[in-house]
Amino acid sequence: MTRKASRDVLGRGLRVLGQAIRTEPRLFIIGTIGSSLFGLLVIANSYVVGWVIGNVVVPAFAERRAGAGELALIAAVFIGIALLRVASIFGRRLGAGFMQFRLQARYRRAVTRRYLALPPAWHQRHATGTLLSNANSDVEAAFVPIAPLPFAVGTIVMIAAALVSLFLTDWVLAMVGVCLFPALFGLNLVYSRRMSPRQIRAQQLRGKVSAVAHESFDGALVVKTMGREADESQRFAVHVSELRDALISVGRLRGLFDPVMDSLPSVGTLAVLLLGAWRLESGAITVAELVSVSFLFTVLAFPVRAIGWVVAELPRSVAGWERVQAVLGADGDLTYGATAPARTGPAELTFDHVHFSYGDGAEVLHDVSFTVPAGRTVALVGATGSGKSTIASLAVRLVDPDRGAVSVDGVPLPELSVPALASAAALVPQVPFVFDDTVRGNVTLERDGLSDADAWSALRQAQAEGFIAALPAGLDTAVGERGTSLSGGQRQRLTLARALAGRPRLLVLDDATSAVDPRVEAAILASLRGHDSGASILVVAYRRATIALADQVVFLADGRVVATGTHAELLATEPGYVDLVTAYEQAEAAREEDSRIIA
């Protein structure tokens, strides 16, 4: 089973290399030509050395003289070969290096584009640290063998040429090469089979360590406030230790393999000298030929190692490639149409008998139907788990319903083009995300046509103009990673301004003002409703004051629409609605009382 798996890894690794060559054929050809030229020059240099020793050095010692012309010629030949070798090495490294880095860049972009295309539901099933590992270390691992690949191909050319030259020189000495070269290849094959599971495990553990590290850093606030530093360090240390042990296992095998690989050409050289002395004595070969063959075997070790480098890295390459392909081949894409709503101004949002479930789980929305009329504000009210955030996600098409339809101005969302959907609807989530950028960068996102005046207008609507103007550099103030220099309420208002800057026709607020003062929240909603351009608003609301500002309330329970109407109508007709809103009020009053006590 192990041998079969190792052969399978070798085959898959060769297919990865084939894909790389098909992707960057010109760079591979450049690197291979340089490497092949290098190998041929190694052979030529061996025979030049043999000729010099046999025809110049030996006669010079015998006659006790050395001609200046001969020495100059020898020097010129060696310098010429050296210059050609420099050019060949440059070509080999240029082709291999460019090929490797271009492939890595290409697939990092491809993985990132795929991440952006996949829906949030897919991302929720995968740890962020693992996704980072896919785009970074897995892509890097997939193309690690590319660097020595042209060298290895050139080495094969060199070995073929070496065998031809050996047989042309002396068939007895050539048999040493016939025995040695298969031994080198066989050793590389054994090494690959033993290294394969070690490299695969090490690559998997790299992804695991990255995932655990990212989770620890992302949850630093929880770790610190709960006093779990030691436990979290221990959890991370366990995975790091596993990776360390895996890498030590890789290094131990490589440490055993390298000296054996180095010793085989030396054994070949010794055999050549022993057999060569006998052949020289019998007159079958000359001193020059013996020196050439001996020198050739002494310089073969390093080039042949290139084949070992490629074979050794194939298991790691396969592990990285398959993890990358798992991302590139992931399904669940949302398809888009080419329609743009003909209407301008506030949009009308309609939910028509919508059913929805997450994956294979139970249905979380059951036959949900309601409308957000153009230019009106509709509040979604319901207990935790009633489906409010799911409806918000459906409204901007982060997910699609299992049955039923969600439409804007009568056009089902799947029929809208991406630009049309992005310009029609904007979602402001409860947990705001702020980029490590300036205030301007976070509000405009470098969208075309958005000026500083537009940014200030959006900030004004979001009731953020005052605190932004008070910052040291105003719009040019850097807010830090995830907006760490801002309070929770300030981050919420900044992300609201970001959505407003795009002038959406439908604004979906998923409890997007929960961290701001109730008076500020009321001012925000009043500003949104009174703005000239206007936007239809679907707001997930908890506070009575916020709910009362809505033109209509949709009351949810267990994923169903229980009732719709104005706030006053539901207070008069729905006991469950009264109980829920009263509970919200009591909780809010308790929080405000706690804040006053702390202050």
C-alpha positions, 0 to 999 in steps of 0.5 A: 500500500505504501509503495502504491501510494508513493508511486501515485504521489510520483505520478501526481507530482509529474502531472503538477510539473507538466501543468507548470511547463504548459503554463510557462513554456517559454521560461521553461525552455530558456531554463532548460537550454541554459541547463543543458548547455551547462551540462555539455560544458561540464563534459567538454571541460572534463575532456579539455582538462584531460587533453591539457594534462595528457598533451601539455602537462605530462610532456612539459614535466617530461621535457622540463619546459612549458611554452608560453604560447601553449599556456596562453592557449590553455588559459584562453580555452578555460576562460572561454568555457568559464564564460560560457558556463556563466552564461548558461548558469544565468540562463538556467537560473533566470528561466527557473526563477522567473518561472517559479515566481510567475507561477506562484504569483499567478496562482496566488491571484487565482486563489484570491479571486476564487475566495472573492467569488465564493459566497460567505457560506463557503468561507464560514465552513473553512478556517481563516488561517487555513485559507491564508495557508492555501494562498501563501504556503500551499501555493509556494509548496506547489511550485518548489520543484520548479527551481531545480526542474530545468537543472534536472532536465539539463542533467538528463541531457548531460548524462546521456551525452556523458554516456555517449562520450564514455562509450566513444572513449572506452567501453570498459570505463563506460560500464562504470557509468552504466552501473552508476547512473541507474544507481543514482536514479534508484536511490532518488526513487527510494528517497522519494518514496520514503520522503513522500508521507513525511512531506505531505504531513509537514505541509498539512501541519503548516496549514494547521499551525497557521489556522490555530495562530490566526484564531489565537490572534483574532481572539486576542481580546477574549484570550486576554480578558478570560486569562487564557494566555497560558492555555492558548499558548499550550494549544499552539505549542502542541501543533508547533511541536507536531510540525517541528517533529515532522520537519525533523523527520524530513531533515533526518531523512535528507541528512542520510540521503545527501551523504550517500548521494555524494559518495556514489560519484566518488565510488565511480571515480575510484572504480574508473581509476582502478579500471583505468590504470589497467586499461592504460597499462594495456594501451587501450586508453591514453593518459588524457582519456583516463584523466577526462573520464575520472574528472567527469565522474568527480563533477557529476555529483552536484548536477545529478543532485538536481534530479534528487531535489526535484524528486524530493520536493514532489510530495510537498508539491503534490500536497500544496497543489491539491490544497490549492486545487480544492479552493480553485475547484470549490463550488457554490458560486452565485450566478448573475444575469445582465439586467439592470433595474430601469427605475431610479430612486428608492428601490422596492424590495419584495420577499415572495414565499421565501424558504431557506436552510443552511446547507443540509440543516433544518429550514430557518425561514418558512414561507416568508413574504413581505415588501419594503415599499420604495422610499419607506423604512421597514423594521424586522423585529424578532427574538434571537434566531428568528431569521432576521440576519438571514433575511438581511443576507438574502436581501443583498444576495449573499445567499439565495433562497431554496424556494421563492424569490427575492426581487428588487423593483420586480426583478429577481436578484439572480437576474441582476448583473453584479454592478447593478446589484452592488449599486442597488443594495448595500448591507451594513452588518452588526459587526463592522469591519474597518480596513487598516487605512485612512478614513477616506480610504474606508469610506470611498474604497477608491470607488470611481467618482467619489470625492472628499465632498461625497465622503463628508456628505456620507459621514454627515448622514451617518452622524460621524462628521463630528468625531472625524473632523476632530481626528488629527488629520481628518479624512487622512487619519489612519484608523489602524487594523480593524479600526482599533483607534475607534470605539465600537459606535464610531466603527459602526458609523464609519461603515454606515458612511461607507455604504451611504457613499455608494448612494444605494437605492436599498439600505439593509441595516443588520442591527448596524447601530447597536453600539451607538447611543439611542439618540444618535441612532434616532438621528441617523435614521431620521437623517436617512429618511429625510435625505434628498436622494432617499433609499428604501431601508430594511432595518433589524431593530431592537430599540422601541424608539428605532422601531417606532420610526419605521413605516412598517414592522415585520414581526418574525418568530421561528423563521416565519412572518407572524404579523406586519403593520405599524408599531402601534398596530402590533402593540395593540394586536400582538401580545408576543410582539409586546412582550419582546419589545418590552424585554428589549426596553428592560434590557436597554434600561439595565445597560444604561443603568450599569453605564451610569453606575460605572461612570 
